[in-house]
């Protein structure tokens, strides 16, 4: 039986270039929770590159689409 990935938690910062709006398609899935925070305390990273925290680890890329 395929159990899938389980609950996927995606956290984004208000000041980052990757926003909840960019993740709307993912947020439609019942197993995905997209949370928006004022600050994720990853100082400076939001000004350098698009990123999100996915189930704990940081995920980042050069562009929003690649992230």
Buried (B, 14 or more C-beta within 10 A) or exposed (E): EEEEEEEBBBBBBEEBBBBBEBBEEBBEEEEBEBEBEEEBEBEEBBEEBBBBBBEEEEEBEEEBEEB
